[in-house]
């Protein structure tokens, strides 16, 4: 059976949430039925299938963010919230 398509908002809307220092706050729901990103009330919410054990959910969120922003996963790093639903990531933009 094919995997359902992951829901993602427009990349421009995601980049608008990144502050001047490259930080992006995300509310995470681990163990969800489907994966996706959504904008709700001016914040970014992420749903991932991975369970919150051994950093698997955090890694899944990082990969989801990287794909939505069209970046390599190495360009998205966790700053705070390794064991919390509220996570703060740093997004490293390409140099132009």
Beta strands, then each sheet from edge to edge (+ up, - down):
strand 1: 23-29
strand 2: 36-40
strand 3: 43-47
strand 4: 76-80
strand 5: 86-91
sheet 1: 2+ 3- 1- 5+ 4-
end
